């Protein structure tokens, strides 16, 4: 009995590990990339429990579990402190060149606005990005933040894709764009630092690959690749933030970083898993902050939950272009750049057909 059960579990885990390596946009392919930590630990548990099975099948179960663990470890290890950091640690950086950003997916039906506002007041960020914020959330944020964050871009929607951006620093030429789908907004602007220097900022929240949302990840991947190509073509100091509905180690997020040349502050520091706030065993990093080589990192912190299914995340980046050469920027091959362009074209064509 133990042999059949452990063997079946090990086989399913191995199948999920192999499926995640298959290229394609179908949701059931891409969803296997999310729980790599959970699948890897389950594989290790199967290997440890293999002596409970019959002697004839113990080696096969142990081997299957260890293969699963090794496959998953290869993907998640860069997002642990065992790996070299990708964004260098800030040192002796001028405060007027640093920017603290708080990203929070509020979960539209969640009405615990005071809990989020208390976190904001305590952490006192320069920039606040909320996702899934509808008109009700917009009103509470306007009332609670008052004049302390005088610059704002408001996109209240009741389709789970509204977003609000509040800033202490002036926003330069802010625009709301509908990059791939006409019901999925994104915010793009310049930000003037206290030093007077300007950086570019992109706020994203693409549609996830899930049965109740989208049968494919094509629209999400198309939006990410479109922004990545734009950054690659105009490589100015840039920050990208939002709920990407994608994990840090996925095929599409890693391709986004290679095509854009953006760096992930999580690498070498930890996963900082922001979803799911109510289920400790089912968590992965969905809310992201990426920075170009022009920045160093002072801190990154997952904040307490406030009723949403996401934890907020707080990041302080310092503009330090003189240290750009210290970073090892990810780069894409010519074929990967071509794949990025094709993904954008396919997403736009599919959206027009629909």
Beta strands, then each sheet from edge to edge (+ up, - down):
strand 1: 98-105
strand 2: 127-131
strand 3: 151-155
strand 4: 163-167
strand 5: 171-177
strand 6: 186-192
strand 7: 198-204
strand 8: 238-243
strand 9: 263-264
strand 10: 287-291
strand 11: 295-302
strand 12: 313-319
sheet 1: 3+ 4- 2+ 1+ 12- 11+
sheet 2: 5+ 6- 7+ 8+ 10- 9+
end
